[in-house]
Amino acid sequence: MVAEPIVTDLPAGAPPVCLADFAERARAVLPEQVWDYVAGGSGGEVTLTANRRALDRVGVLPRVLRGVEVPDLTTPLLGRRYAMPVGVAPIAYQRLVHPDGELALAAAAGAAGVPYVASTLGSVPIEEVAASGAEVWFQLYWLRDRELVRDLLARVRGAGCRALVVTVDVPVLGRRFRDLRNAFRLPPGVTAANLPNGRHDLAHGGTPGVSPVPARSGADFAPALRWADLAWLREHIDLPLVVKGVLDPRDARDAVRAGADAVVVSNHGGRQFDGAPASVTMLPEVVEAVGDRCEVFLDSGVRSGTDVLRALALGATGVLVGRPLIWALAVGGRPGAETALDLLAGELRDALALAGCADAAAARELRTVPVG
Ligand SMILES: Cc1cc2nc3c(=O)[nH]c(=O)nc-3n(C[C@H](O)[C@H](O)[C@H](O)COP(=O)(O)O)c2cc1C
């Protein structure tokens, strides 16, 4: 298992027509353990499965005769205008699936005009990712060593990142049975490039039944965060602050109180607490709880323009998309990821038109009903 070139361009043959097409192709080209690492969830993958089921159950009532020809996808997110209400979710170790890793996906996001959220566990240093031309938001995993947090924040500022996304749903890493069974470890060329070298070896060892990847996180991440820590962060960085991994509306309210500019309603793509509800199930209550005091993003299971429309109709400001873009990166590098983002934009444009919405703001006025 090495991060060798898999396919550098979109393969010949029938072009992908939707994001799911990338998953099928990625599965064919990726080593099985890498596929499992990306595709898998925690525990019995109940939450992972619920994410899709719940999104499919959101019926949106289309409006008619609204005079809409070509909907305007552009949307303000955290004070800047983007090409659509979609961002690239933070995903660790992108060089696992393609040698260009973060650089390729960030460049694709830049070309598509959407924000790229760079993970603390990126396999390319944040400075290089930020130089890719994308609007980069940095995702912070809070580290035990507060000096390291300060250093990272200084680097994030220096690199010109536009927002700080602090992930709060990883007090410990979810038990991912697939990775445990595979004794999943990082190949030698893939490291956590934003963190000090000393612990790189931790994610590379491995014996059957044990995956060293959580050992790396356990060694570095601070497990017992409190709201006061968030307030400290708020004081130490003058960027929009996003709290990722909120499901309970009470936590969303606390996030606003602690100075958050946005929350991401997320169960980490079903990778953390297996037993949590689908993110989209909690979206309306979170929207209700925070009102217009902060922006609300949704992630976990978003796979199409229709899903984006569903999220908007339930009150979201925008969505983050994770795995589908990793599949696209795996099969086609930067052009693959650009194609995927382009497909998503096209689907969203059609979905808005079909629902009679001139723009994302109009989509937030739509009504939803359960389907099935
Ligand atoms: C392989 C993988 C790695 C991830 N790494 C991170 C990470 O480093 N930081 C983070 O906040 N979330 C991480 N996530 C969670 C995503 O940001 C996001 O919440 C989730 O993937 C969204 O669900 P989706 O993949 O169904 O779109 C990761 C998800 C996957 C699949």
The ligand as an SDF file (V2000), in Angstrom:
LIG
                    3D

 31 33  0  0  0  0  0  0  0  0999 V2000
  -11.3010    9.5730    5.1600 C   0  0  0  0  0  0  0  0  0  0  0  0
  -11.9060   10.6770    5.9650 C   0  0  0  0  0  0  0  0  0  0  0  0
  -11.0780   11.5050    6.7120 C   0  0  0  0  0  0  0  0  0  0  0  0
  -11.6280   12.5590    7.4440 C   0  0  0  0  0  0  0  0  0  0  0  0
  -10.7840   13.4020    8.0970 N   0  0  0  0  0  0  0  0  0  0  0  0
  -11.3070   14.4500    8.7790 C   0  0  0  0  0  0  0  0  0  0  0  0
  -10.4480   15.3910    9.3840 C   0  0  0  0  0  0  0  0  0  0  0  0
   -9.2310   15.2940    9.3120 O   0  0  0  0  0  0  0  0  0  0  0  0
  -11.0290   16.4110   10.0750 N   0  0  0  0  0  0  0  0  0  0  0  0
  -12.3880   16.5650   10.1710 C   0  0  0  0  0  0  0  0  0  0  0  0
  -12.8640   17.4940   10.8110 O   0  0  0  0  0  0  0  0  0  0  0  0
  -13.2180   15.6930    9.5660 N   0  0  0  0  0  0  0  0  0  0  0  0
  -12.7060   14.6590    8.8690 C   0  0  0  0  0  0  0  0  0  0  0  0
  -13.5510   13.7970    8.2300 N   0  0  0  0  0  0  0  0  0  0  0  0
  -15.0080   14.0530    8.2550 C   0  0  0  0  0  0  0  0  0  0  0  0
  -15.4160   14.9580    7.0830 C   0  0  0  0  0  0  0  0  0  0  0  0
  -14.9170   16.2560    7.2410 O   0  0  0  0  0  0  0  0  0  0  0  0
  -16.9290   15.0690    6.9540 C   0  0  0  0  0  0  0  0  0  0  0  0
  -17.4950   15.4200    8.1900 O   0  0  0  0  0  0  0  0  0  0  0  0
  -17.5840   13.8060    6.4220 C   0  0  0  0  0  0  0  0  0  0  0  0
  -16.7300   13.0920    5.5680 O   0  0  0  0  0  0  0  0  0  0  0  0
  -18.8310   14.2080    5.6750 C   0  0  0  0  0  0  0  0  0  0  0  0
  -19.5060   13.1070    5.2370 O   0  0  0  0  0  0  0  0  0  0  0  0
  -19.4440   12.5710    3.7100 P   0  0  0  0  0  0  0  0  0  0  0  0
  -18.1090   11.9530    3.5400 O   0  0  0  0  0  0  0  0  0  0  0  0
  -20.5460   11.5810    3.7480 O   0  0  0  0  0  0  0  0  0  0  0  0
  -19.7060   13.7150    2.7540 O   0  0  0  0  0  0  0  0  0  0  0  0
  -13.0300   12.7440    7.4770 C   0  0  0  0  0  0  0  0  0  0  0  0
  -13.8540   11.9060    6.7300 C   0  0  0  0  0  0  0  0  0  0  0  0
  -13.3140   10.8890    5.9680 C   0  0  0  0  0  0  0  0  0  0  0  0
  -14.2320   10.0420    5.1330 C   0  0  0  0  0  0  0  0  0  0  0  0
  1  2  1  0
  2  3  1  0
  2 30  2  0
  3  4  2  0
  4  5  1  0
  4 28  1  0
  5  6  2  0
  6  7  1  0
  6 13  1  0
  7  8  2  0
  7  9  1  0
  9 10  1  0
 10 11  2  0
 10 12  1  0
 12 13  2  0
 13 14  1  0
 14 15  1  0
 14 28  1  0
 15 16  1  0
 16 17  1  0
 16 18  1  0
 18 19  1  0
 18 20  1  0
 20 21  1  0
 20 22  1  0
 22 23  1  0
 23 24  1  0
 24 25  2  0
 24 26  1  0
 24 27  1  0
 28 29  2  0
 29 30  1  0
 30 31  1  0
M  END
$$$$
